[in-house]
């Protein structure tokens, strides 16, 4: 049986039962519950501030693990950058040197990527700096690997063309000269036989009889075969590809025509005395990339080391050229 409360009414001198309205009952209940509710909310706040929920604890562990993985990833990226740097050095200083290819420009090697900020969607997080730095290094490494891959494809193509290159590069003497006695003027500064002044001699002279056959020193294509007034007289120029050209001057007769393909050892013409010449001889030049080089460095196919050294001594001791 519920307990009822009464109060004394001095006017009627009776005890009257206290009856509360619904609002009063609600208000009293709220007042009774309010301290407990406040304490509960405070407890919940403190718990959420200092104690992780199972879900938060799991996420925090995952974040720590991800940071560890990012650090390991950055370490691996650093190792890959070191390996790539070594490959780049080998590519420029060994592979391309062997095949006489120019090294890639450093601007191409860096493989930069300009434009808008590519990582703005990663901003605003506690680990933004680490994540953005990792993404940037990965992107840079990817671009550099693409450049290096293309470079190695080019080197592989050069490998396939190596046989063609070896057949094309001037590598023998242009006339029969087994005893080397026909070597006359060499490459460098010499006294001109006609003008009697010191003049740079851009080739090598071979003394030989009129009509001696002149041979192509490498495979190639004839790009000039006629008489000219530049001092070379009747002469032939062969384009060997790979930036190489060879020139054969003062001929008495041509045996080839412009556009004709020749093989190493083919006869291009006969020795003569045309042009600005002091006597029957062959003036022979080798050019690479438009620059005249010492032909003596390109007789490695038909001379032993001892013969090569002797030929150099003969050519360099000659103080006067024949043209």
TORFIVO-174306 format. One record per residue (C-alpha): residue number from 1; x, y, z. Coordinates in steps of 0.1 Angstrom, whole numbers. Layout:
N
+-----+-------+-------+-------+
: num :     u :     v :     w :
+-----+-------+-------+-------+
: NUM :     X :     Y :     Z :
...
+-----+-------+-------+-------+
//
This chain:
323
+-----+-------+-------+-------+
: num :     u :     v :     w :
+-----+-------+-------+-------+
:   1 :     0 :     0 :     0 :
:   2 :    16 :    33 :   -10 :
:   3 :    25 :    58 :    17 :
:   4 :     6 :    90 :    17 :
:   5 :    17 :   123 :    32 :
:   6 :    -6 :   147 :    51 :
:   7 :    -4 :   183 :    64 :
:   8 :   -24 :   201 :    92 :
:   9 :   -49 :   227 :    80 :
:  10 :   -53 :   253 :   109 :
:  11 :   -84 :   266 :    94 :
:  12 :  -103 :   234 :    94 :
:  13 :   -83 :   219 :   123 :
:  14 :   -79 :   187 :   102 :
:  15 :   -51 :   168 :    86 :
:  16 :   -54 :   169 :    48 :
:  17 :   -38 :   146 :    24 :
:  18 :   -10 :   162 :     3 :
:  19 :   -18 :   157 :   -34 :
:  20 :     9 :   167 :   -60 :
:  21 :     2 :   178 :   -95 :
:  22 :    18 :   160 :  -124 :
:  23 :    41 :   190 :  -130 :
:  24 :    52 :   190 :   -93 :
:  25 :    59 :   153 :   -95 :
:  26 :    79 :   157 :  -127 :
:  27 :    99 :   186 :  -113 :
:  28 :   106 :   167 :   -81 :
:  29 :   118 :   137 :  -100 :
:  30 :   140 :   158 :  -122 :
:  31 :   156 :   175 :   -92 :
:  32 :   162 :   141 :   -77 :
:  33 :   178 :   128 :  -109 :
:  34 :   198 :   158 :  -119 :
:  35 :   228 :   153 :   -96 :
:  36 :   231 :   117 :  -107 :
:  37 :   229 :   127 :  -143 :
:  38 :   256 :   154 :  -139 :
:  39 :   279 :   129 :  -121 :
:  40 :   273 :   104 :  -149 :
:  41 :   280 :   128 :  -177 :
:  42 :   312 :   140 :  -159 :
:  43 :   322 :   104 :  -156 :
:  44 :   316 :    97 :  -192 :
:  45 :   335 :   128 :  -202 :
:  46 :   365 :   118 :  -181 :
:  47 :   364 :    82 :  -194 :
:  48 :   364 :    94 :  -230 :
:  49 :   392 :   118 :  -223 :
:  50 :   416 :    94 :  -206 :
:  51 :   404 :    59 :  -215 :
:  52 :   403 :    46 :  -250 :
:  53 :   373 :    27 :  -262 :
:  54 :   381 :    -7 :  -277 :
:  55 :   375 :     8 :  -312 :
:  56 :   398 :    37 :  -304 :
:  57 :   424 :    15 :  -290 :
:  58 :   424 :    -7 :  -321 :
:  59 :   426 :    24 :  -344 :
:  60 :   455 :    38 :  -323 :
:  61 :   474 :     5 :  -326 :
:  62 :   468 :     5 :  -364 :
:  63 :   481 :    41 :  -366 :
:  64 :   513 :    32 :  -348 :
:  65 :   517 :     2 :  -370 :
:  66 :   512 :    23 :  -401 :
:  67 :   538 :    49 :  -389 :
:  68 :   563 :    20 :  -384 :
:  69 :   555 :     7 :  -419 :
:  70 :   560 :    42 :  -434 :
:  71 :   594 :    45 :  -417 :
:  72 :   604 :    11 :  -431 :
:  73 :   591 :    21 :  -465 :
:  74 :   612 :    53 :  -464 :
:  75 :   642 :    32 :  -455 :
:  76 :   636 :     9 :  -485 :
:  77 :   631 :    39 :  -508 :
:  78 :   665 :    53 :  -496 :
:  79 :   681 :    19 :  -505 :
:  80 :   664 :    19 :  -539 :
:  81 :   676 :    55 :  -545 :
:  82 :   711 :    43 :  -538 :
:  83 :   708 :    14 :  -562 :
:  84 :   693 :    36 :  -589 :
:  85 :   721 :    61 :  -584 :
:  86 :   747 :    34 :  -590 :
:  87 :   728 :    22 :  -621 :
:  88 :   728 :    58 :  -634 :
:  89 :   765 :    61 :  -629 :
:  90 :   772 :    28 :  -647 :
:  91 :   749 :    39 :  -675 :
:  92 :   766 :    72 :  -681 :
:  93 :   802 :    63 :  -673 :
:  94 :   804 :    27 :  -686 :
:  95 :   776 :    15 :  -708 :
:  96 :   773 :    47 :  -728 :
:  97 :   810 :    52 :  -730 :
:  98 :   815 :    18 :  -744 :
:  99 :   789 :    24 :  -771 :
: 100 :   800 :    61 :  -776 :
: 101 :   766 :    75 :  -767 :
: 102 :   762 :   108 :  -749 :
: 103 :   751 :   106 :  -712 :
: 104 :   716 :   117 :  -704 :
: 105 :   712 :   153 :  -694 :
: 106 :   709 :   158 :  -656 :
: 107 :   676 :   177 :  -661 :
: 108 :   662 :   146 :  -677 :
: 109 :   676 :   124 :  -650 :
: 110 :   659 :   144 :  -622 :
: 111 :   625 :   139 :  -639 :
: 112 :   609 :   168 :  -622 :
: 113 :   571 :   172 :  -621 :
: 114 :   558 :   208 :  -618 :
: 115 :   523 :   222 :  -617 :
: 116 :   497 :   222 :  -590 :
: 117 :   501 :   208 :  -555 :
: 118 :   497 :   170 :  -561 :
: 119 :   494 :   162 :  -524 :
: 120 :   468 :   187 :  -511 :
: 121 :   443 :   159 :  -503 :
: 122 :   468 :   146 :  -477 :
: 123 :   470 :   178 :  -457 :
: 124 :   455 :   184 :  -423 :
: 125 :   465 :   152 :  -405 :
: 126 :   489 :   145 :  -377 :
: 127 :   511 :   124 :  -400 :
: 128 :   508 :   146 :  -431 :
: 129 :   545 :   155 :  -433 :
: 130 :   556 :   119 :  -432 :
: 131 :   529 :   107 :  -457 :
: 132 :   535 :   136 :  -482 :
: 133 :   573 :   132 :  -480 :
: 134 :   569 :    94 :  -487 :
: 135 :   545 :   100 :  -516 :
: 136 :   568 :   126 :  -531 :
: 137 :   599 :   103 :  -529 :
: 138 :   579 :    74 :  -544 :
: 139 :   567 :    96 :  -573 :
: 140 :   602 :   109 :  -579 :
: 141 :   617 :    74 :  -578 :
: 142 :   590 :    61 :  -602 :
: 143 :   597 :    89 :  -627 :
: 144 :   634 :    83 :  -625 :
: 145 :   630 :    46 :  -630 :
: 146 :   610 :    53 :  -661 :
: 147 :   638 :    75 :  -675 :
: 148 :   664 :    49 :  -665 :
: 149 :   643 :    21 :  -681 :
: 150 :   642 :    41 :  -714 :
: 151 :   679 :    47 :  -712 :
: 152 :   687 :    10 :  -707 :
: 153 :   663 :     2 :  -737 :
: 154 :   685 :    26 :  -757 :
: 155 :   717 :     9 :  -745 :
: 156 :   701 :   -25 :  -754 :
: 157 :   695 :   -12 :  -789 :
: 158 :   731 :    -1 :  -790 :
: 159 :   741 :   -36 :  -780 :
: 160 :   721 :   -50 :  -809 :
: 161 :   738 :   -25 :  -832 :
: 162 :   773 :   -32 :  -818 :
: 163 :   782 :   -56 :  -846 :
: 164 :   771 :   -30 :  -871 :
: 165 :   790 :    -3 :  -852 :
: 166 :   822 :   -24 :  -851 :
: 167 :   819 :   -30 :  -889 :
: 168 :   813 :     7 :  -896 :
: 169 :   839 :    25 :  -874 :
: 170 :   871 :    31 :  -894 :
: 171 :   895 :     5 :  -882 :
: 172 :   921 :    -3 :  -908 :
: 173 :   948 :    15 :  -929 :
: 174 :   934 :    28 :  -962 :
: 175 :   962 :    14 :  -983 :
: 176 :   984 :   -17 :  -981 :
: 177 :  1012 :    -7 :  -956 :
: 178 :  1024 :   -39 :  -940 :
: 179 :  1059 :   -27 :  -933 :
: 180 :  1046 :     8 :  -922 :
: 181 :  1072 :    25 :  -944 :
: 182 :  1046 :    43 :  -964 :
: 183 :  1035 :    63 :  -933 :
: 184 :  1045 :   100 :  -939 :
: 185 :  1029 :   130 :  -923 :
: 186 :  1009 :   126 :  -891 :
: 187 :   981 :   144 :  -874 :
: 188 :   989 :   178 :  -858 :
: 189 :  1009 :   209 :  -866 :
: 190 :  1032 :   204 :  -896 :
: 191 :  1052 :   226 :  -921 :
: 192 :  1030 :   229 :  -952 :
: 193 :  1051 :   216 :  -982 :
: 194 :  1039 :   244 : -1006 :
: 195 :  1032 :   274 :  -984 :
: 196 :  1061 :   266 :  -961 :
: 197 :  1042 :   278 :  -930 :
: 198 :  1032 :   260 :  -898 :
: 199 :   997 :   247 :  -904 :
: 200 :   975 :   222 :  -887 :
: 201 :   974 :   189 :  -906 :
: 202 :   939 :   173 :  -899 :
: 203 :   948 :   138 :  -912 :
: 204 :   975 :   114 :  -920 :
: 205 :   996 :   111 :  -952 :
: 206 :  1006 :    78 :  -969 :
: 207 :  1033 :    79 :  -996 :
: 208 :  1025 :    54 : -1023 :
: 209 :  1028 :    49 : -1061 :
: 210 :  1004 :    65 : -1085 :
: 211 :   974 :    41 : -1090 :
: 212 :   977 :    23 : -1057 :
: 213 :   942 :    11 : -1046 :
: 214 :   926 :    30 : -1018 :
: 215 :   903 :     9 :  -995 :
: 216 :   873 :    19 :  -974 :
: 217 :   883 :    16 :  -937 :
: 218 :   848 :     8 :  -925 :
: 219 :   813 :     0 :  -938 :
: 220 :   793 :    31 :  -949 :
: 221 :   778 :    51 :  -977 :
: 222 :   796 :    74 : -1001 :
: 223 :   784 :   110 :  -996 :
: 224 :   810 :   128 : -1018 :
: 225 :   830 :   115 : -1048 :
: 226 :   843 :   142 : -1072 :
: 227 :   869 :   169 : -1077 :
: 228 :   869 :   200 : -1055 :
: 229 :   889 :   232 : -1053 :
: 230 :   894 :   231 : -1016 :
: 231 :   929 :   215 : -1019 :
: 232 :   918 :   179 : -1016 :
: 233 :   915 :   175 : -1054 :
: 234 :   896 :   144 : -1064 :
: 235 :   884 :   129 : -1032 :
: 236 :   858 :   106 : -1015 :
: 237 :   840 :   110 :  -982 :
: 238 :   823 :    80 :  -966 :
: 239 :   796 :    84 :  -940 :
: 240 :   800 :    54 :  -916 :
: 241 :   770 :    62 :  -894 :
: 242 :   774 :    66 :  -856 :
: 243 :   787 :   101 :  -862 :
: 244 :   818 :    88 :  -881 :
: 245 :   831 :   100 :  -915 :
: 246 :   863 :    93 :  -934 :
: 247 :   879 :   113 :  -962 :
: 248 :   903 :   101 :  -989 :
: 249 :   920 :   129 : -1009 :
: 250 :   942 :   135 : -1040 :
: 251 :   929 :   105 : -1059 :
: 252 :   938 :   100 : -1096 :
: 253 :   906 :    80 : -1103 :
: 254 :   873 :    73 : -1086 :
: 255 :   859 :    38 : -1083 :
: 256 :   826 :    47 : -1065 :
: 257 :   798 :    71 : -1069 :
: 258 :   777 :    92 : -1044 :
: 259 :   750 :    71 : -1027 :
: 260 :   769 :    39 : -1031 :
: 261 :   772 :    16 : -1001 :
: 262 :   806 :     2 :  -994 :
: 263 :   821 :   -25 :  -971 :
: 264 :   854 :   -23 :  -953 :
: 265 :   881 :   -31 :  -977 :
: 266 :   862 :   -21 : -1009 :
: 267 :   883 :     0 : -1034 :
: 268 :   872 :    36 : -1034 :
: 269 :   897 :    49 : -1060 :
: 270 :   934 :    51 : -1069 :
: 271 :   962 :    72 : -1054 :
: 272 :   970 :   103 : -1073 :
: 273 :   984 :   138 : -1070 :
: 274 :   954 :   160 : -1076 :
: 275 :   946 :   192 : -1057 :
: 276 :   972 :   209 : -1034 :
: 277 :   997 :   181 : -1032 :
: 278 :  1035 :   179 : -1032 :
: 279 :  1036 :   144 : -1048 :
: 280 :  1016 :   112 : -1052 :
: 281 :  1002 :   102 : -1019 :
: 282 :   969 :    96 : -1000 :
: 283 :   957 :   121 :  -974 :
: 284 :   933 :   103 :  -950 :
: 285 :   911 :   119 :  -923 :
: 286 :   887 :   105 :  -897 :
: 287 :   859 :   127 :  -883 :
: 288 :   835 :   121 :  -855 :
: 289 :   806 :   145 :  -849 :
: 290 :   822 :   169 :  -874 :
: 291 :   855 :   170 :  -855 :
: 292 :   888 :   158 :  -870 :
: 293 :   905 :   130 :  -850 :
: 294 :   939 :   115 :  -852 :
: 295 :   935 :    86 :  -878 :
: 296 :   963 :    67 :  -860 :
: 297 :   939 :    59 :  -832 :
: 298 :   917 :    39 :  -857 :
: 299 :   941 :    13 :  -871 :
: 300 :   934 :   -13 :  -843 :
: 301 :   921 :   -40 :  -866 :
: 302 :   952 :   -46 :  -887 :
: 303 :   981 :   -36 :  -864 :
: 304 :   997 :   -54 :  -834 :
: 305 :  1006 :   -32 :  -804 :
: 306 :  1043 :   -31 :  -815 :
: 307 :  1033 :   -21 :  -851 :
: 308 :  1009 :     5 :  -838 :
: 309 :  1037 :    21 :  -816 :
: 310 :  1061 :    21 :  -845 :
: 311 :  1035 :    37 :  -868 :
: 312 :  1028 :    64 :  -843 :
: 313 :  1066 :    71 :  -839 :
: 314 :  1070 :    74 :  -877 :
: 315 :  1040 :    97 :  -882 :
: 316 :  1048 :   120 :  -853 :
: 317 :  1084 :   124 :  -862 :
: 318 :  1075 :   137 :  -896 :
: 319 :  1079 :   175 :  -895 :
: 320 :  1063 :   182 :  -929 :
: 321 :  1031 :   171 :  -945 :
: 322 :  1026 :   163 :  -982 :
: 323 :   996 :   186 :  -986 :
+-----+-------+-------+-------+
//
